[in-house]
Amino acid sequence: MNAPIYYVGGSKGGVGKSKLAFALIDYLAERKHTILLLETDNANPDVFKAHQPHASESLVCKTVNLDAAEGWIELVNQCDAFPGHAAVINSAARSNMGMEKYGATLKETLQELQRDMTAFWIINRQRDSVELLHSFTSVFPDALVHVCRNLYFGEADKFELYNESKIRKGVEHKGRTLDFPELADRVADKLYSKRLPIWEALAGLPLGDTSPVEFCAMVNFIGEMPSASSVLSIKGAHFHDYGKEAKPGRKLGHATVRCSDKESMFEGFDKVLALVPTSY
């Protein structure tokens, strides 16, 4: 097999697609993968503008227009021309329309290209994030899909429309639900205002002291809750009850264990884990 295709989607503006594409390219580059960036957001090509100045044999940057049939043909041709490069497709906000019309062009050539396709679909807490994902999976039913909850819009448990949806069960049959952390304002501003890739921005933004202050672990309670008193009797444990009606598969709350040393944290974590019903 040739290098995979990574599709960064969300099909709406402001949800965090570009930031996810930045992070994915940085991840692949750090691990010495050769990369083919295919920028399809012609209105706001921030990802292309940040990385094109660093283009090389190991980082090839192209723009394609997926609003037209010819653009999908060009995308396939570029994937064919650089078979060893991991292809990162940064989708545009309106991409669902072109995808529904012409997406079969890519789907039907994946086997010929000898490439697997993985989608990272970033969402906010609104209903259309889930509905647009359904449109994507109907066009690419065999793609491996990972849904990324953008924590800029709230903690993971706040994504109730997705968390309790049928589409989540379908996603997690093969893929995973991931949490994309909120990006510090000074980093986001520098990425966009100066159009820098992450590795370049980090070089000018030293992290300072990264020594751990505390060690923390979390246990989620799904479908059934232990008693608060049993959790709170454990040293360093904190109990969080969401006040939801108990239902199979519903996250009802969680417990965190915070300690100054790793050994105590794991000890408390094991005690909390022992309270989790075996029906989980």
SEVEX-352958 format. One record per residue (C-alpha): residue number from 0; x, y, z. Coordinates in pm, 1 decimal. Layout:
# SEVEX-352958
@nr->NUM | xx->X | yy->Y | zz->Z
...
//
This chain:
# SEVEX-352958
@nr->0 | xx->0.0 | yy->0.0 | zz->0.0
@nr->1 | xx->101.8 | yy->358.2 | zz->-62.5
@nr->2 | xx->90.5 | yy->627.9 | zz->203.8
@nr->3 | xx->-258.1 | yy->701.6 | zz->339.4
@nr->4 | xx->-490.8 | yy->990.3 | zz->263.2
@nr->5 | xx->-601.2 | yy->1199.9 | zz->560.7
@nr->6 | xx->-915.7 | yy->1405.7 | zz->508.6
@nr->7 | xx->-964.6 | yy->1691.5 | zz->757.3
@nr->8 | xx->-1332.9 | yy->1777.2 | zz->751.4
@nr->9 | xx->-1616.9 | yy->1951.9 | zz->926.9
@nr->10 | xx->-1793.3 | yy->2113.4 | zz->630.0
@nr->11 | xx->-1860.0 | yy->2443.5 | zz->811.5
@nr->12 | xx->-1659.4 | yy->2751.1 | zz->894.8
@nr->13 | xx->-1519.2 | yy->2829.5 | zz->1237.6
@nr->14 | xx->-1524.9 | yy->2475.1 | zz->1369.4
@nr->15 | xx->-1144.8 | yy->2430.5 | zz->1379.4
@nr->16 | xx->-1055.7 | yy->2242.9 | zz->1060.4
@nr->17 | xx->-749.1 | yy->2453.8 | zz->988.3
@nr->18 | xx->-609.7 | yy->2412.6 | zz->1339.9
@nr->19 | xx->-657.6 | yy->2038.1 | zz->1315.9
@nr->20 | xx->-481.1 | yy->2034.3 | zz->978.3
@nr->21 | xx->-192.6 | yy->2234.5 | zz->1129.8
@nr->22 | xx->-166.7 | yy->1979.4 | zz->1412.0
@nr->23 | xx->-183.7 | yy->1678.2 | zz->1179.4
@nr->24 | xx->89.1 | yy->1812.2 | zz->949.5
@nr->25 | xx->309.4 | yy->1888.4 | zz->1249.3
@nr->26 | xx->251.0 | yy->1536.4 | zz->1386.4
@nr->27 | xx->346.0 | yy->1373.6 | zz->1055.4
@nr->28 | xx->648.2 | yy->1599.0 | zz->1002.9
@nr->29 | xx->780.7 | yy->1528.8 | zz->1351.4
@nr->30 | xx->768.8 | yy->1158.3 | zz->1270.3
@nr->31 | xx->962.2 | yy->1213.8 | zz->944.8
@nr->32 | xx->674.2 | yy->1134.1 | zz->708.2
@nr->33 | xx->679.1 | yy->1294.8 | zz->366.2
@nr->34 | xx->362.5 | yy->1503.1 | zz->322.0
@nr->35 | xx->142.4 | yy->1616.1 | zz->34.1
@nr->36 | xx->-75.6 | yy->1906.0 | zz->150.1
@nr->37 | xx->-385.4 | yy->1949.6 | zz->-66.2
@nr->38 | xx->-549.5 | yy->2279.6 | zz->26.3
@nr->39 | xx->-911.0 | yy->2298.5 | zz->-92.4
@nr->40 | xx->-1017.4 | yy->2610.9 | zz->98.2
@nr->41 | xx->-958.8 | yy->2863.7 | zz->-178.7
@nr->42 | xx->-1134.9 | yy->3144.7 | zz->12.1
@nr->43 | xx->-915.2 | yy->3116.4 | zz->325.0
@nr->44 | xx->-611.7 | yy->2900.8 | zz->239.1
@nr->45 | xx->-443.2 | yy->2957.1 | zz->577.2
@nr->46 | xx->-293.0 | yy->2608.6 | zz->594.4
@nr->47 | xx->-139.1 | yy->2641.3 | zz->247.6
@nr->48 | xx->-2.5 | yy->2992.5 | zz->312.5
@nr->49 | xx->159.3 | yy->2880.2 | zz->639.8
@nr->50 | xx->331.4 | yy->2574.5 | zz->493.2
@nr->51 | xx->403.9 | yy->2663.7 | zz->129.9
@nr->52 | xx->710.7 | yy->2878.0 | zz->222.1
@nr->53 | xx->857.6 | yy->2562.1 | zz->377.5
@nr->54 | xx->783.5 | yy->2345.1 | zz->73.0
@nr->55 | xx->1045.3 | yy->2084.5 | zz->-15.3
@nr->56 | xx->1068.6 | yy->1730.9 | zz->-146.7
@nr->57 | xx->930.9 | yy->1611.1 | zz->186.2
@nr->58 | xx->653.5 | yy->1874.9 | zz->207.1
@nr->59 | xx->468.8 | yy->1929.1 | zz->-121.2
@nr->60 | xx->193.5 | yy->2193.1 | zz->-112.7
@nr->61 | xx->-83.8 | yy->2215.8 | zz->-374.1
@nr->62 | xx->-422.6 | yy->2385.9 | zz->-405.9
@nr->63 | xx->-725.0 | yy->2219.4 | zz->-565.0
@nr->64 | xx->-1085.2 | yy->2331.9 | zz->-617.1
@nr->65 | xx->-1327.3 | yy->2064.8 | zz->-501.7
@nr->66 | xx->-1631.8 | yy->2269.3 | zz->-606.3
@nr->67 | xx->-1572.7 | yy->2142.1 | zz->-960.8
@nr->68 | xx->-1536.5 | yy->1795.8 | zz->-1110.4
@nr->69 | xx->-1196.8 | yy->1889.8 | zz->-1253.1
@nr->70 | xx->-1072.1 | yy->1964.8 | zz->-902.4
@nr->71 | xx->-1142.9 | yy->1610.7 | zz->-786.2
@nr->72 | xx->-961.8 | yy->1475.1 | zz->-1089.7
@nr->73 | xx->-663.9 | yy->1698.9 | zz->-1006.0
@nr->74 | xx->-671.0 | yy->1574.0 | zz->-644.3
@nr->75 | xx->-654.9 | yy->1213.8 | zz->-764.1
@nr->76 | xx->-370.8 | yy->1301.1 | zz->-1004.4
@nr->77 | xx->-168.1 | yy->1463.6 | zz->-725.9
@nr->78 | xx->-218.2 | yy->1159.4 | zz->-500.7
@nr->79 | xx->-100.7 | yy->941.7 | zz->-789.6
@nr->80 | xx->205.2 | yy->1162.2 | zz->-854.1
@nr->81 | xx->328.2 | yy->1141.3 | zz->-492.4
@nr->82 | xx->243.2 | yy->786.1 | zz->-379.9
@nr->83 | xx->489.1 | yy->786.3 | zz->-89.0
@nr->84 | xx->362.8 | yy->1112.7 | zz->57.8
@nr->85 | xx->88.7 | yy->1108.9 | zz->320.5
@nr->86 | xx->-182.8 | yy->1320.4 | zz->158.8
@nr->87 | xx->-347.8 | yy->1573.4 | zz->392.8
@nr->88 | xx->-666.2 | yy->1718.8 | zz->243.1
@nr->89 | xx->-775.7 | yy->2036.7 | zz->419.2
@nr->90 | xx->-1142.0 | yy->2076.4 | zz->330.3
@nr->91 | xx->-1334.5 | yy->2400.1 | zz->281.5
@nr->92 | xx->-1642.1 | yy->2508.9 | zz->475.3
@nr->93 | xx->-1871.8 | yy->2435.9 | zz->181.9
@nr->94 | xx->-1706.8 | yy->2105.3 | zz->90.9
@nr->95 | xx->-2014.6 | yy->1887.9 | zz->145.9
@nr->96 | xx->-2175.8 | yy->2016.8 | zz->-177.6
@nr->97 | xx->-1882.4 | yy->1931.4 | zz->-403.4
@nr->98 | xx->-1824.7 | yy->1607.7 | zz->-213.9
@nr->99 | xx->-2182.9 | yy->1489.8 | zz->-269.1
@nr->100 | xx->-2160.4 | yy->1572.4 | zz->-641.8
@nr->101 | xx->-1809.5 | yy->1455.5 | zz->-724.2
@nr->102 | xx->-1670.2 | yy->1265.4 | zz->-423.8
@nr->103 | xx->-1717.9 | yy->934.5 | zz->-604.5
@nr->104 | xx->-1420.9 | yy->1034.7 | zz->-821.6
@nr->105 | xx->-1190.3 | yy->980.6 | zz->-524.1
@nr->106 | xx->-1383.7 | yy->695.7 | zz->-366.2
@nr->107 | xx->-1373.2 | yy->488.2 | zz->-683.7
@nr->108 | xx->-998.8 | yy->539.9 | zz->-736.7
@nr->109 | xx->-874.0 | yy->463.6 | zz->-384.7
@nr->110 | xx->-808.9 | yy->100.5 | zz->-472.3
@nr->111 | xx->-623.1 | yy->197.1 | zz->-789.0
@nr->112 | xx->-419.5 | yy->451.7 | zz->-591.2
@nr->113 | xx->-346.0 | yy->179.8 | zz->-334.8
@nr->114 | xx->-423.4 | yy->418.7 | zz->-51.5
@nr->115 | xx->-637.0 | yy->390.3 | zz->258.8
@nr->116 | xx->-842.5 | yy->691.9 | zz->362.1
@nr->117 | xx->-879.9 | yy->822.9 | zz->717.1
@nr->118 | xx->-1099.4 | yy->1119.7 | zz->804.8
@nr->119 | xx->-1057.4 | yy->1346.8 | zz->1104.9
@nr->120 | xx->-1397.1 | yy->1515.7 | zz->1142.4
@nr->121 | xx->-1392.7 | yy->1807.3 | zz->1384.9
@nr->122 | xx->-1718.9 | yy->1917.9 | zz->1546.2
@nr->123 | xx->-1864.7 | yy->2180.1 | zz->1775.0
@nr->124 | xx->-2175.0 | yy->2128.0 | zz->1990.1
@nr->125 | xx->-2432.4 | yy->2212.6 | zz->1722.5
@nr->126 | xx->-2662.8 | yy->1970.1 | zz->1546.4
@nr->127 | xx->-2533.4 | yy->2038.3 | zz->1195.7
@nr->128 | xx->-2188.9 | yy->1906.6 | zz->1293.5
@nr->129 | xx->-2345.1 | yy->1561.2 | zz->1329.9
@nr->130 | xx->-2567.3 | yy->1597.8 | zz->1023.8
@nr->131 | xx->-2274.0 | yy->1700.6 | zz->802.2
@nr->132 | xx->-2074.6 | yy->1401.6 | zz->923.4
@nr->133 | xx->-2360.9 | yy->1176.5 | zz->811.4
@nr->134 | xx->-2333.2 | yy->1330.9 | zz->462.3
@nr->135 | xx->-1960.1 | yy->1251.0 | zz->451.3
@nr->136 | xx->-1998.7 | yy->888.1 | zz->560.6
@nr->137 | xx->-2270.4 | yy->833.5 | zz->300.0
@nr->138 | xx->-2019.5 | yy->930.2 | zz->28.2
@nr->139 | xx->-1719.9 | yy->749.2 | zz->184.1
@nr->140 | xx->-1875.7 | yy->456.6 | zz->374.4
@nr->141 | xx->-1547.7 | yy->261.6 | zz->390.0
@nr->142 | xx->-1329.8 | yy->545.0 | zz->522.4
@nr->143 | xx->-1195.5 | yy->516.2 | zz->875.2
@nr->144 | xx->-1348.5 | yy->812.6 | zz->1060.2
@nr->145 | xx->-1229.5 | yy->970.1 | zz->1385.2
@nr->146 | xx->-1451.0 | yy->1243.2 | zz->1528.9
@nr->147 | xx->-1267.9 | yy->1523.3 | zz->1709.3
@nr->148 | xx->-1463.0 | yy->1723.0 | zz->1965.4
@nr->149 | xx->-1316.1 | yy->2074.5 | zz->1963.4
@nr->150 | xx->-1287.2 | yy->2156.7 | zz->2333.2
@nr->151 | xx->-1275.2 | yy->2527.1 | zz->2250.7
@nr->152 | xx->-1655.5 | yy->2495.5 | zz->2253.0
@nr->153 | xx->-1675.2 | yy->2324.8 | zz->2593.4
@nr->154 | xx->-1580.1 | yy->2012.3 | zz->2785.3
@nr->155 | xx->-1634.4 | yy->1673.4 | zz->2622.4
@nr->156 | xx->-1949.9 | yy->1595.4 | zz->2821.4
@nr->157 | xx->-2114.0 | yy->1911.3 | zz->2681.7
@nr->158 | xx->-2125.8 | yy->1761.2 | zz->2330.1
@nr->159 | xx->-2453.4 | yy->1587.4 | zz->2412.9
@nr->160 | xx->-2600.4 | yy->1588.1 | zz->2061.4
@nr->161 | xx->-2302.7 | yy->1389.7 | zz->1936.0
@nr->162 | xx->-2230.4 | yy->1192.7 | zz->2253.1
@nr->163 | xx->-2579.2 | yy->1040.5 | zz->2257.4
@nr->164 | xx->-2623.1 | yy->1002.7 | zz->1880.8
@nr->165 | xx->-2645.6 | yy->687.2 | zz->1675.6
@nr->166 | xx->-2372.3 | yy->814.9 | zz->1447.9
@nr->167 | xx->-2125.1 | yy->804.1 | zz->1737.3
@nr->168 | xx->-2187.1 | yy->431.1 | zz->1774.0
@nr->169 | xx->-2123.1 | yy->389.4 | zz->1402.9
@nr->170 | xx->-1801.7 | yy->593.7 | zz->1421.0
@nr->171 | xx->-1666.2 | yy->400.8 | zz->1718.8
@nr->172 | xx->-1736.6 | yy->66.4 | zz->1552.5
@nr->173 | xx->-1414.3 | yy->125.2 | zz->1354.4
@nr->174 | xx->-1280.1 | yy->465.4 | zz->1456.0
@nr->175 | xx->-1252.3 | yy->672.4 | zz->1770.6
@nr->176 | xx->-1391.0 | yy->983.1 | zz->1934.6
@nr->177 | xx->-1100.7 | yy->1216.2 | zz->2012.0
@nr->178 | xx->-1078.0 | yy->1540.4 | zz->2206.6
@nr->179 | xx->-895.0 | yy->1827.8 | zz->2036.3
@nr->180 | xx->-767.6 | yy->2058.6 | zz->2314.5
@nr->181 | xx->-837.2 | yy->2428.2 | zz->2322.1
@nr->182 | xx->-540.6 | yy->2612.9 | zz->2176.9
@nr->183 | xx->-381.9 | yy->2892.8 | zz->2378.9
@nr->184 | xx->-473.4 | yy->3232.8 | zz->2232.3
@nr->185 | xx->-112.2 | yy->3343.9 | zz->2187.8
@nr->186 | xx->-33.2 | yy->3031.2 | zz->1986.9
@nr->187 | xx->-346.3 | yy->3055.0 | zz->1770.7
@nr->188 | xx->-286.7 | yy->3424.8 | zz->1705.4
@nr->189 | xx->71.4 | yy->3362.6 | zz->1598.0
@nr->190 | xx->-23.5 | yy->3073.0 | zz->1371.2
@nr->191 | xx->-278.6 | yy->3281.9 | zz->1184.7
@nr->192 | xx->-141.9 | yy->3636.9 | zz->1200.6
@nr->193 | xx->206.7 | yy->3535.2 | zz->1089.3
@nr->194 | xx->96.7 | yy->3224.3 | zz->899.0
@nr->195 | xx->346.1 | yy->2988.9 | zz->1061.0
@nr->196 | xx->347.2 | yy->2609.9 | zz->1086.3
@nr->197 | xx->339.3 | yy->2480.8 | zz->1442.0
@nr->198 | xx->709.1 | yy->2390.6 | zz->1455.0
@nr->199 | xx->799.0 | yy->2745.4 | zz->1352.2
@nr->200 | xx->561.5 | yy->2903.6 | zz->1604.7
@nr->201 | xx->693.4 | yy->2689.4 | zz->1887.4
@nr->202 | xx->1049.0 | yy->2796.1 | zz->1813.0
@nr->203 | xx->951.7 | yy->3152.4 | zz->1899.3
@nr->204 | xx->720.0 | yy->3062.7 | zz->2186.9
@nr->205 | xx->924.6 | yy->2882.4 | zz->2453.9
@nr->206 | xx->706.5 | yy->2669.6 | zz->2680.7
@nr->207 | xx->889.5 | yy->2753.0 | zz->3002.7
@nr->208 | xx->896.2 | yy->2510.2 | zz->3294.1
@nr->209 | xx->690.3 | yy->2199.6 | zz->3208.4
@nr->210 | xx->757.2 | yy->2013.8 | zz->3534.8
@nr->211 | xx->434.4 | yy->1849.6 | zz->3662.0
@nr->212 | xx->257.2 | yy->2027.9 | zz->3945.9
@nr->213 | xx->26.6 | yy->1735.0 | zz->4020.1
@nr->214 | xx->-65.4 | yy->1398.1 | zz->3876.2
@nr->215 | xx->-424.7 | yy->1338.9 | zz->3777.1
@nr->216 | xx->-639.2 | yy->1052.5 | zz->3647.3
@nr->217 | xx->-1006.7 | yy->1036.3 | zz->3555.8
@nr->218 | xx->-1267.8 | yy->757.7 | zz->3558.4
@nr->219 | xx->-1591.6 | yy->806.0 | zz->3361.7
@nr->220 | xx->-1919.5 | yy->663.3 | zz->3493.2
@nr->221 | xx->-2131.7 | yy->523.7 | zz->3210.4
@nr->222 | xx->-2488.4 | yy->406.6 | zz->3263.9
@nr->223 | xx->-2455.2 | yy->368.4 | zz->3641.1
@nr->224 | xx->-2297.6 | yy->568.5 | zz->3923.8
@nr->225 | xx->-2118.6 | yy->456.2 | zz->4241.3
@nr->226 | xx->-2214.6 | yy->639.6 | zz->4558.8
@nr->227 | xx->-2055.3 | yy->975.9 | zz->4620.4
@nr->228 | xx->-1948.8 | yy->877.1 | zz->4970.9
@nr->229 | xx->-1755.7 | yy->572.7 | zz->4846.3
@nr->230 | xx->-1560.9 | yy->783.5 | zz->4596.7
@nr->231 | xx->-1496.4 | yy->1073.8 | zz->4833.0
@nr->232 | xx->-1357.4 | yy->839.2 | zz->5099.4
@nr->233 | xx->-1055.4 | yy->782.3 | zz->4869.0
@nr->234 | xx->-764.5 | yy->1019.1 | zz->4923.9
@nr->235 | xx->-733.7 | yy->1277.2 | zz->4647.5
@nr->236 | xx->-1062.5 | yy->1178.0 | zz->4480.4
@nr->237 | xx->-1319.2 | yy->1428.2 | zz->4354.3
@nr->238 | xx->-1674.7 | yy->1326.9 | zz->4257.0
@nr->239 | xx->-1869.9 | yy->1486.9 | zz->3968.9
@nr->240 | xx->-2239.5 | yy->1399.2 | zz->3922.7
@nr->241 | xx->-2397.1 | yy->1548.7 | zz->3607.6
@nr->242 | xx->-2750.3 | yy->1501.1 | zz->3740.6
@nr->243 | xx->-2862.0 | yy->1306.9 | zz->3432.2
@nr->244 | xx->-3120.4 | yy->1030.9 | zz->3414.0
@nr->245 | xx->-2947.3 | yy->692.3 | zz->3408.2
@nr->246 | xx->-2955.7 | yy->521.4 | zz->3068.4
@nr->247 | xx->-2737.8 | yy->246.1 | zz->2918.7
@nr->248 | xx->-2436.8 | yy->402.0 | zz->2745.9
@nr->249 | xx->-2496.0 | yy->752.9 | zz->2888.6
@nr->250 | xx->-2211.1 | yy->925.2 | zz->3069.3
@nr->251 | xx->-2356.1 | yy->1022.1 | zz->3408.7
@nr->252 | xx->-2049.1 | yy->1166.3 | zz->3576.1
@nr->253 | xx->-1682.3 | yy->1110.4 | zz->3650.9
@nr->254 | xx->-1427.5 | yy->1104.6 | zz->3927.9
@nr->255 | xx->-1081.1 | yy->1254.1 | zz->3926.1
@nr->256 | xx->-788.8 | yy->1160.2 | zz->4144.3
@nr->257 | xx->-528.4 | yy->1432.8 | zz->4203.4
@nr->258 | xx->-210.1 | yy->1367.4 | zz->4399.4
@nr->259 | xx->132.8 | yy->1519.2 | zz->4435.0
@nr->260 | xx->308.2 | yy->1195.0 | zz->4334.1
@nr->261 | xx->240.0 | yy->938.5 | zz->4066.1
@nr->262 | xx->229.1 | yy->638.0 | zz->4298.1
@nr->263 | xx->-48.0 | yy->786.3 | zz->4515.6
@nr->264 | xx->-241.6 | yy->885.3 | zz->4206.2
@nr->265 | xx->-236.4 | yy->530.7 | zz->4067.7
@nr->266 | xx->-329.6 | yy->389.4 | zz->4407.7
@nr->267 | xx->-633.5 | yy->616.9 | zz->4427.2
@nr->268 | xx->-721.1 | yy->552.8 | zz->4063.3
@nr->269 | xx->-726.3 | yy->175.7 | zz->4122.6
@nr->270 | xx->-956.7 | yy->223.2 | zz->4423.1
@nr->271 | xx->-1200.0 | yy->434.5 | zz->4221.3
@nr->272 | xx->-1185.3 | yy->186.6 | zz->3933.6
@nr->273 | xx->-1281.0 | yy->-90.9 | zz->4176.8
@nr->274 | xx->-1608.2 | yy->93.8 | zz->4243.5
@nr->275 | xx->-1708.7 | yy->87.2 | zz->3879.1
@nr->276 | xx->-1992.6 | yy->-165.7 | zz->3826.6
@nr->277 | xx->-1881.8 | yy->-478.3 | zz->3642.4
@nr->278 | xx->-2166.6 | yy->-424.7 | zz->3392.2
@nr->279 | xx->-1955.2 | yy->-150.3 | zz->3229.3
//
